């Protein structure tokens, strides 16, 4: 670095004056504190902060750090040799101190060495000969002066000029800068990718939260409606009980009034002393004295807890069925069917293909088909399309009492062998569900029986290639999960079928 460059480093890039109170930004650029404060105060009204030297952005106001400098070995101020201004450099050759102004006037000679201002240069001089250390002894690994090399202890040693040795060291270090810059750029890219990933995932999470909250509110509304209906049944029964009790109370009140009237008349008759008058009044009363004042209440309507429980159970079952339907329709997009047809080039000679290459059944009569490398010698047929990524779903109906196998197989599955291991699910290149009197999942000859309480003849098959999952479902109401295989798929897969005598399969549109 030349003298001019060193001086420019000491100048503020804003006011172009020599910095005495220097501050350091996070990007390592140096400015006068006063200038930097003014710029940041202006940028407070913006949405982002910038360094005026490299324009590196910062989302928040950067913290201004005082530039860290090594403490001077002398407590007193080191002044320029030619004036009272603080010195910024010392010339090793002439042993003079220079301020910024006088340094500009100092001759720029070849080999001129400027160092930090110091009153003593003893550490830069040979302790024996008191000469400037200009050479480097490779054998001893130390800095020496000319006299050390010419007549001193290092005479005859392999010696290099000190600045040349340092330049050689620097040349070995400079390639590392380019490599580190590449690593730094890659690190920054990775940071940007991670930040973008976090932002995208947070946005997804917010969208999911919004969707979940909307679904929960819908479920609350639906459950509240069913709750209201059940409460309505209870309220209706409550009103019927109240009406039944009220009717009987009215009848009892009427009976009470009649009893009171008769009691009053009898009391009046009992107070008559004249017999003739008594008989006359009693006859004129025209009352049936044998009237029974007791009236038994009938059984009132009761709250029918059994009926309410049945209503509640029915409403909850309806809610549960609706919830399952919602899960399948809204939260289970995998149910969208893929377009799958059979590849007649792979079908065994005894398999007949119909229904637009979506139905296959076994026939004892051999079909006239051309021989090719893709055709199976066993009773298999594959789909025409293959899957090497993404998610795929298809539905299959199975007919017949004989067993058949449905599943997937690698494109490289052996097609020219007839043995137990040639069946799909009985080797490491295929996965299947065996449909017979019982259900069983097969892979690489490993069998796992699947319990079921009803004959299963309609199936949903869902392939998640990237995550390595193959799932089988029973198509009933509600849909029932049967089995899931987990694997690492490394080559294209086909929908695969094996048909025994008397069995057939149909791929639903």
C-alpha positions in Angstrom: 0.0 0.0 0.0 1.5 3.4 -1.0 1.6 6.6 1.1 -1.4 8.2 -0.7 -3.6 5.2 0.0 -2.7 5.2 3.7 -3.5 8.8 4.0 -6.8 8.3 2.2 -7.7 5.6 4.7 -7.4 8.2 7.4 -9.8 10.6 5.7 -13.6 10.6 6.2 -15.3 9.6 3.0 -18.1 12.1 3.7 -16.3 15.3 4.7 -12.9 14.3 3.3 -11.2 15.6 6.4 -8.7 13.8 8.7 -10.7 11.8 11.3 -9.8 12.3 14.9 -13.0 10.9 16.4 -13.4 7.9 14.2 -16.3 5.4 14.4 -16.7 2.0 12.8 -19.9 0.7 11.1 -20.7 -3.0 11.0 -19.4 -3.2 7.5 -16.0 -2.1 8.9 -16.0 1.3 7.1 -14.7 4.3 9.1 -16.3 7.8 9.4 -16.2 10.9 11.6 -18.8 10.4 14.4 -20.4 13.7 13.6 -20.8 12.9 9.9 -22.2 9.4 10.6 -24.7 10.6 13.1 -26.0 13.2 10.6 -26.4 10.6 7.9 -28.2 8.1 10.2 -30.5 10.8 11.4 -31.6 11.4 7.8 -31.9 7.7 7.1 -34.2 7.3 10.1 -37.0 8.6 7.8 -36.3 5.8 5.3 -37.3 2.2 5.5 -33.7 1.0 5.4 -30.2 2.1 6.3 -27.2 2.2 4.0 -23.4 2.6 4.4 -22.4 5.5 2.2 -19.2 3.7 1.1 -20.4 0.2 0.2 -24.2 0.8 0.3 -24.6 -2.4 2.3 -28.2 -2.3 3.6 -29.3 -2.8 7.2 -32.9 -3.2 8.3 -32.3 -1.6 11.7 -30.3 1.5 12.7 -26.7 0.2 12.9 -24.9 0.6 16.2 -21.9 2.9 15.9 -18.8 1.4 17.4 -15.8 3.4 18.5 -12.8 2.3 16.3 -10.5 0.1 18.3 -6.9 1.1 18.1 -3.9 -0.3 19.9 -2.9 1.8 22.8 0.2 3.9 22.3 3.2 2.9 24.3 3.6 6.5 25.3 1.1 8.4 27.3 2.2 11.7 25.9 1.1 13.0 22.6 3.4 12.2 19.7 3.7 15.3 17.6 5.0 15.8 14.1 8.7 16.5 13.8 8.0 19.7 11.8 4.9 21.0 13.6 2.7 20.5 16.7 0.0 18.5 14.9 -0.3 14.9 16.1 1.8 12.5 14.0 0.2 9.7 12.0 3.4 8.0 10.6 7.0 7.5 11.3 9.6 7.1 8.5 12.0 4.2 9.4 14.7 5.5 7.0 14.9 9.1 8.3 13.5 8.4 11.8 11.1 11.4 11.5 7.5 11.8 12.6 4.9 13.2 10.1 1.5 14.6 10.3 -0.9 14.2 7.4 0.2 17.5 5.8 4.0 17.0 6.0 3.6 13.3 5.0 2.2 14.5 1.7 5.5 16.4 1.2 7.8 13.6 2.2 9.6 12.1 -0.8 8.2 8.7 -2.0 11.5 6.8 -2.4 11.8 3.1 -3.4 11.8 1.0 -0.3 10.4 3.8 1.9 8.9 2.2 5.0 6.3 4.1 7.1 5.1 2.7 10.4 2.8 3.8 13.2 4.1 6.9 15.1 6.6 6.1 17.7 9.2 8.0 19.6 11.6 5.0 19.5 12.4 2.6 16.7 14.6 0.3 18.7 12.3 -2.7 18.1 13.0 -2.2 14.3 16.7 -2.0 14.7 19.3 -4.7 15.3 20.1 -5.0 19.0 23.8 -5.7 18.1 24.6 -3.3 15.3 21.8 -0.7 15.8 20.9 -0.9 12.1 17.5 -1.2 10.4 16.3 -4.8 10.1 16.1 -5.2 6.3 16.7 -9.0 5.8 15.3 -12.3 6.8 17.5 -15.3 7.6 15.7 -18.4 6.4 18.1 -20.7 8.3 17.6 -19.0 11.6 14.1 -17.8 10.9 14.8 -14.3 12.2 15.1 -10.7 11.0 18.6 -9.3 10.6 20.5 -6.2 9.5 23.1 -5.8 6.8 26.0 -6.2 9.3 24.6 -9.4 10.7 24.6 -10.9 7.2 28.0 -9.4 6.1 30.2 -9.8 9.2 27.9 -11.1 12.0 26.5 -14.4 13.2 24.5 -14.9 10.0 27.4 -14.7 7.6 27.0 -17.2 4.8 23.4 -18.0 5.6 20.6 -18.1 3.1 19.2 -14.5 3.4 16.3 -12.8 1.6 15.3 -9.1 1.6 12.7 -8.7 4.3 10.1 -7.0 2.1 10.6 -9.8 -0.5 10.1 -12.5 2.1 7.0 -10.8 3.3 5.7 -10.4 -0.3 6.3 -14.1 -0.8 4.3 -14.8 2.3 1.5 -12.5 1.1 1.5 -14.1 -2.3 0.9 -17.5 -0.6 -2.0 -16.0 1.4 -3.7 -14.1 -1.4 -5.2 -17.2 -3.1 -6.9 -18.0 0.2 -8.8 -14.7 -0.1 -10.4 -15.8 -3.3 -11.3 -19.2 -1.8 -12.6 -17.5 1.4 -14.6 -15.1 -0.7 -16.2 -18.0 -2.5 -17.0 -19.7 0.8 -18.3 -16.4 2.1 -20.6 -15.9 -0.9 -21.8 -19.4 -0.6 -22.5 -18.9 3.1 -24.4 -15.7 2.3 -26.4 -17.6 -0.4 -27.2 -20.3 2.1 -28.3 -17.8 4.7 -30.5 -16.1 2.1 -32.0 -19.5 1.1 -32.6 -20.4 4.8 -34.3 -17.0 5.4 -36.4 -17.4 2.3 -37.2 -21.0 3.4 -38.2 -19.8 6.9 -40.4 -17.0 5.4 -42.1 -19.5 3.0 -42.7 -22.0 5.7 -44.0 -19.3 8.1 -46.4 -18.2 5.3 -47.5 -21.8 4.9 -48.0 -22.1 8.6 -50.1 -19.0 8.7 -52.2 -20.3 5.8 -52.6 -23.6 7.5 -53.6 -21.9 10.8 -56.1 -19.8 8.9 -57.5 -22.9 7.2 -57.6 -24.9 10.4 -59.3 -22.1 12.3 -61.9 -21.8 9.5 -62.5 -25.6 9.6 -62.8 -25.6 13.4 -65.3 -22.7 13.2 -67.3 -24.7 10.7 -67.2 -27.8 12.9 -68.3 -25.6 15.9 -71.2 -24.3 13.9 -72.3 -27.7 12.8 -71.9 -29.2 16.2 -73.7 -26.3 17.7 -76.6 -26.9 15.3 -76.9 -30.5 16.4 -76.6 -29.5 20.0 -79.4 -27.0 19.4 -81.6 -29.8 17.9 -81.0 -32.1 20.9 -81.8 -29.3 23.3 -84.9 -28.6 21.3 -86.0 -32.2 21.9 -85.5 -31.8 25.6 -87.3 -28.4 25.6 -90.2 -30.0 23.8 -90.5 -32.8 26.3 -90.2 -30.3 29.1 -93.1 -28.3 27.6 -95.2 -31.4 27.3 -94.6 -32.3 30.9 -95.6 -28.8 32.0 -98.8 -28.9 29.8 -99.8 -32.3 31.3 -99.3 -31.1 34.9 -101.1 -27.8 34.1 -104.2 -29.6 32.8 -104.5 -31.8 35.8 -104.0 -28.9 38.1 -106.9 -27.1 36.4 -109.1 -30.1 36.9 -108.1 -30.3 40.6 -108.8 -26.6 41.0 -112.3 -27.1 39.5 -112.9 -30.0 41.8 -111.8 -27.9 44.8 -114.3 -25.2 43.8 -117.2 -27.6 43.6 -116.2 -29.2 47.0 -116.1 -25.7 48.6 -119.5 -24.8 47.2 -121.1 -28.1 48.5 -119.4 -27.7 51.9 -120.9 -24.2 52.2 -124.4 -25.3 51.3 -124.3 -28.2 53.7 -123.1 -25.9 56.4 -126.1 -23.6 55.8 -128.6 -26.5 55.8 -127.1 -27.8 59.1 -127.8 -24.4 60.7 -131.6 -24.5 59.8 -133.6 -25.4 63.0 -137.1 -25.8 61.5 -137.5 -29.3 60.2 -140.0 -28.3 57.5 -137.8 -25.6 56.3 -134.7 -27.9 56.3 -136.5 -30.5 54.1 -137.7 -27.8 51.8 -134.3 -26.2 51.4 -132.6 -29.5 51.1 -134.9 -30.5 48.3 -134.4 -27.2 46.5 -130.6 -27.5 46.7 -130.9 -30.2 44.0 -127.4 -31.6 44.9 -126.2 -35.2 44.6 -125.0 -35.6 48.2 -123.1 -38.7 47.3 -120.6 -36.6 45.2 -117.1 -37.9 45.8 -114.7 -35.1 46.3 -111.7 -37.2 45.7 -110.2 -37.0 42.1 -107.2 -39.1 41.4 -104.5 -37.6 39.2 -103.5 -39.5 36.1 -100.0 -40.4 35.2 -98.1 -37.3 33.9 -95.8 -37.3 30.9 -92.2 -38.0 31.9 -88.9 -36.9 30.5 -87.8 -39.7 28.1 -84.1 -39.9 28.8 -83.8 -42.9 26.5 -85.3 -41.0 23.6 -83.0 -38.1 24.2 -79.9 -40.3 24.4 -80.9 -41.9 21.1 -81.4 -38.5 19.5 -78.0 -37.4 20.8 -76.3 -40.6 19.6 -77.9 -40.2 16.2 -76.8 -36.6 15.9 -73.2 -37.4 17.0 -73.0 -40.2 14.5 -74.2 -37.9 11.7 -71.6 -35.3 12.9 -68.9 -38.0 12.9 -69.9 -39.2 9.4 -69.9 -35.6 8.1 -66.5 -35.1 9.7 -65.0 -38.1 8.0 -66.5 -37.0 4.7 -65.0 -33.6 5.2 -61.6 -35.1 5.9 -61.7 -37.2 2.8 -63.0 -34.4 0.5 -61.1 -31.4 1.9 -58.1 -32.6 3.8 -57.4 -35.7 1.7 -56.7 -34.3 -1.8 -54.8 -37.5 -2.6 -58.3 -39.0 -3.5 -58.1 -37.4 -6.9 -57.7 -40.3 -9.3 -54.8 -40.7 -11.7 -55.5 -41.8 -15.3 -54.3 -45.4 -15.4 -54.8 -48.0 -18.2 -53.4 -51.4 -18.7 -50.4 -52.1 -21.0 -51.3 -54.9 -23.3 -47.7 -55.5 -24.2 -47.0 -56.7 -20.7 -50.1 -58.9 -20.2 -49.8 -62.6 -19.9 -51.4 -64.6 -22.8 -54.3 -65.8 -20.6 -55.3 -62.3 -19.6 -58.1 -60.5 -21.6 -58.2 -56.7 -21.5 -61.5 -54.8 -22.0 -63.3 -51.7 -20.9 -60.9 -49.4 -22.6 -57.9 -51.2 -21.1 -59.2 -50.7 -17.6 -60.6 -54.2 -17.0 -58.7 -57.5 -17.0 -59.8 -61.1 -16.3 -58.3 -64.5 -16.6 -59.2 -66.8 -19.4 -58.2 -70.4 -19.9 -58.0 -69.7 -23.6 -54.6 -68.5 -24.8 -54.8 -65.1 -26.5 -53.0 -64.4 -29.8 -50.5 -61.9 -28.8 -47.0 -61.1 -30.1 -44.1 -62.2 -28.1 -41.9 -59.4 -26.7 -39.4 -58.7 -24.0 -41.9 -56.8 -21.9 -44.6 -59.6 -21.7 -44.9 -61.6 -18.5 -44.7 -65.4 -18.5 -46.7 -65.3 -15.2 -50.3 -64.1 -15.0 -49.4 -60.4 -14.6 -50.2 -57.2 -16.3 -48.8 -53.7 -15.6 -50.1 -50.2 -16.2 -49.0 -48.4 -19.3 -47.9 -45.3 -17.3 -45.1 -45.3 -14.8 -44.5 -43.2 -11.7 -41.1 -41.7 -10.9 -42.3 -38.8 -8.7 -45.3 -37.1 -7.2 -48.4 -38.5 -5.7 -50.8 -40.9 -7.5 -54.1 -42.4 -6.5 -56.3 -45.1 -8.2 -59.2 -47.3 -7.3 -59.6 -51.0 -8.2 -62.7 -53.3 -8.0 -61.9 -57.0 -7.6 -64.4 -59.7 -8.7 -64.2 -63.4 -8.1 -63.6 -65.8 -5.3 -60.1 -66.7 -6.4 -57.2 -64.8 -5.1 -55.5 -61.9 -7.0 -52.8 -59.4 -6.1 -52.9 -55.6 -6.7 -50.1 -53.2 -6.0 -47.0 -51.7 -7.7 -43.9 -53.2 -9.3 -40.5 -51.8 -10.5 -40.1 -51.5 -14.2 -37.1 -53.9 -13.9 -39.1 -56.7 -12.2 -38.4 -60.2 -13.7 -41.0 -61.0 -16.3 -39.7 -64.3 -17.7 -39.7 -66.5 -14.6 -42.6 -68.6 -13.4 -42.1 -69.3 -9.7 -43.4 -68.2 -6.3 -41.0 -65.3 -6.3 -42.3 -64.0 -9.6 -45.5 -62.8 -8.0 -45.8 -59.2 -7.1 -45.1 -58.8 -3.4 -42.9 -61.9 -3.3 -39.7 -60.1 -4.3 -37.8 -56.9 -3.4 -39.0 -55.1 -6.6 -42.8 -55.2 -5.9 -45.4 -54.4 -3.2 -48.9 -55.9 -3.2 -52.1 -56.6 -1.4 -53.4 -60.1 -1.7 -57.2 -60.4 -2.0 -58.7 -63.8 -1.1 -60.8 -65.0 1.8 -58.5 -63.0 3.9 -56.4 -59.9 3.1 -52.6 -59.7 3.4 -49.9 -57.3 2.5 -46.8 -58.7 0.8 -43.2 -57.5 0.1 -40.1 -59.6 -0.5 -42.0 -62.8 0.6 -42.9 -61.2 4.0 -46.7 -61.5 4.7 -48.8 -59.4 7.1 -52.4 -60.4 7.5 -55.0 -57.6 7.7 -58.1 -58.3 9.8 -61.5 -57.3 8.2 -65.0 -57.8 9.4 -66.6 -57.7 5.9 -65.7 -58.9 2.4 -63.5 -56.3 0.8 -63.8 -55.9 -3.0 -63.1 -52.2 -3.7 -59.7 -50.7 -2.9 -58.0 -47.3 -3.1 -54.3 -47.3 -3.7 -52.2 -44.2 -2.9 -48.6 -43.9 -4.0 -46.4 -41.1 -2.5 -43.2 -41.7 -4.5 -40.9 -39.0 -3.1 -41.6 -39.8 0.5 -41.6 -43.5 -0.1 -45.1 -44.6 0.9 -47.7 -47.0 -0.6 -51.0 -47.1 1.1 -54.1 -49.3 0.6 -57.6 -48.3 1.7 -60.9 -50.1 1.9 -63.6 -48.2 -0.1 -66.5 -48.3 2.3 -68.3 -45.6 4.4 -66.2 -44.4 6.0 -63.0 -45.2 4.1 -60.8 -47.5 6.1 -57.0 -47.7 6.1 -55.7 -51.2 5.5 -51.9 -51.0 5.3 -49.0 -48.7 4.4 -45.6 -49.8 3.0 -42.6 -47.5 3.5 -39.6 -47.8 1.2 -37.1 -45.9 -0.8 -38.1 -46.0 -4.5 -35.2 -45.8 -6.8 -36.7 -46.5 -10.2 -40.0 -46.0 -12.1 -43.0 -47.9 -10.7 -46.1 -49.3 -12.5 -49.5 -50.3 -11.1 -49.3 -54.1 -11.1 -51.9 -56.9 -11.1 -51.9 -60.7 -10.8 -55.0 -62.7 -11.7 -55.9 -66.2 -10.8 -58.5 -68.4 -12.5 -62.0 -66.9 -12.0 -60.8 -63.4 -10.9 -60.9 -60.0 -12.6 -60.0 -56.4 -11.8 -61.4 -53.1 -12.9 -59.6 -49.8 -12.6 -62.2 -47.1 -11.9 -62.2 -43.9 -14.1 
